């Protein structure tokens, strides 16, 4: 799995969070594993542009 925290920290405000969320949701349903969405949201809260 990619380093979600690192990607969010590096991309910051240039990351299109809604676009990423949409794809993560699709992938999570396909894999029947929603942990990646939770990890993204935690990283976005900690490292995203509104921190």
Backbone as JSON, one array per atom type, in Angstrom:
{
  "sequence": "XXXXXXXXXXXXXXXXXXXXXXXXXXXXXXXXXXXXXXXXXXXXXXXXXXX",
  "N": [[0.85, -1.18, 0.0], [0.44, 2.25, -0.71], [2.14, 5.04, 0.74], [0.08, 6.77, 2.34], [-0.02, 8.93, 4.15], [2.37, 10.3, 3.56], [1.93, 11.06, 0.89], [-0.27, 12.82, 1.14], [0.88, 14.76, 2.82], [2.96, 15.74, 1.14], [1.56, 16.64, -1.16], [-0.46, 18.32, -0.23], [-2.45, 21.23, -0.42], [-2.76, 21.05, -3.16], [-3.79, 18.61, -3.72], [-6.59, 16.94, -4.9], [-8.97, 16.32, -2.96], [-11.68, 15.41, -2.95], [-11.85, 14.03, -5.38], [-9.95, 12.01, -4.94], [-11.18, 10.74, -2.76], [-13.46, 9.68, -4.01], [-12.36, 7.73, -5.76], [-11.06, 6.11, -3.88], [-13.26, 5.14, -2.5], [-14.52, 3.58, -4.5], [-12.49, 1.65, -4.95], [-12.34, 0.54, -2.41], [-14.85, -0.69, -2.09], [-14.62, -2.64, -4.06], [-12.52, -4.17, -3.05], [-13.57, -4.86, -0.67], [-12.72, -3.7, 1.69], [-12.36, -1.14, 3.84], [-10.44, 0.26, 5.14], [-8.47, 1.83, 3.91], [-9.78, 4.2, 3.23], [-10.3, 5.25, 5.77], [-7.66, 5.63, 6.61], [-6.8, 7.57, 4.77], [-8.51, 9.73, 5.48], [-7.67, 10.23, 8.12], [-5.03, 11.02, 7.6], [-5.53, 13.26, 5.99], [-6.77, 14.94, 7.82], [-4.64, 15.35, 9.59], [-2.42, 16.17, 7.98], [-3.38, 17.62, 5.84], [-4.38, 20.63, 3.98], [-5.79, 22.29, 5.78], [-4.71, 22.09, 8.27]],
  "CA": [[0.0, 0.0, 0.0], [1.19, 3.49, -0.78], [2.27, 5.83, 1.95], [-0.98, 7.78, 2.24], [0.36, 10.11, 4.92], [3.41, 11.0, 2.81], [1.33, 11.68, -0.29], [-1.06, 13.97, 1.59], [1.81, 15.78, 3.31], [3.67, 16.34, 0.01], [0.66, 17.29, -2.11], [-1.16, 19.39, 0.48], [-3.61, 21.88, -1.02], [-2.91, 20.71, -4.58], [-4.45, 17.32, -3.8], [-8.03, 17.03, -5.07], [-9.43, 15.35, -1.97], [-12.94, 14.79, -3.34], [-11.52, 13.09, -6.44], [-9.29, 10.87, -4.29], [-12.19, 10.02, -1.97], [-14.3, 8.92, -4.94], [-11.63, 6.53, -6.19], [-10.84, 5.24, -2.72], [-14.52, 4.46, -2.22], [-14.67, 2.53, -5.51], [-11.51, 0.59, -4.67], [-12.69, -0.1, -1.14], [-15.97, -1.6, -2.34], [-14.12, -3.77, -4.83], [-11.67, -4.98, -2.19], [-14.31, -5.11, 0.57], [-11.83, -3.26, 2.78], [-12.52, 0.31, 3.9], [-9.37, 0.85, 5.95], [-7.74, 2.85, 3.15], [-10.52, 5.46, 3.37], [-10.03, 5.75, 7.13], [-6.27, 6.12, 6.65], [-6.76, 8.83, 4.04], [-9.16, 10.77, 6.27], [-6.77, 10.58, 9.23], [-3.9, 11.78, 7.03], [-6.04, 14.55, 5.53], [-6.96, 15.73, 9.04], [-3.34, 15.68, 10.19], [-1.45, 16.77, 7.07], [-4.03, 18.37, 4.76], [-4.16, 22.07, 3.95], [-6.46, 23.01, 6.87], [-4.11, 21.71, 9.56]],
  "C": [[0.89, 1.23, 0.0], [1.19, 4.2, 0.57], [1.29, 7.0, 1.88], [-0.59, 9.06, 2.96], [1.39, 10.94, 4.15], [2.85, 11.72, 1.58], [0.54, 12.92, 0.11], [-0.15, 15.09, 2.06], [2.52, 16.49, 2.16], [2.74, 17.15, -0.9], [-0.12, 18.44, -1.5], [-2.38, 19.91, -0.26], [-3.8, 21.52, -2.49], [-3.61, 19.36, -4.79], [-5.96, 17.53, -3.91], [-8.69, 15.95, -4.21], [-10.73, 14.67, -2.38], [-12.73, 13.75, -4.44], [-10.9, 11.83, -5.85], [-10.31, 10.05, -3.5], [-13.08, 9.15, -2.87], [-13.63, 7.63, -5.38], [-11.36, 5.58, -5.03], [-12.11, 4.47, -2.37], [-14.75, 3.32, -3.22], [-13.74, 1.35, -5.22], [-11.85, -0.18, -3.4], [-13.84, -1.08, -1.3], [-15.48, -2.84, -3.08], [-13.31, -4.73, -3.96], [-12.38, -5.42, -0.91], [-13.45, -4.81, 1.79], [-11.82, -1.73, 2.78], [-11.45, 1.0, 4.74], [-8.64, 1.96, 5.21], [-8.45, 4.2, 3.22], [-10.26, 6.06, 4.74], [-8.62, 6.32, 7.23], [-6.13, 7.44, 5.91], [-7.36, 9.96, 4.87], [-8.31, 11.19, 7.47], [-5.6, 11.41, 8.73], [-4.35, 13.16, 6.59], [-6.25, 15.49, 6.73], [-5.63, 16.22, 9.6], [-2.45, 16.49, 9.27], [-2.05, 17.63, 5.96], [-3.88, 19.87, 4.92], [-4.79, 22.84, 5.12], [-5.84, 22.73, 8.23], [-3.68, 22.87, 10.38]]
}
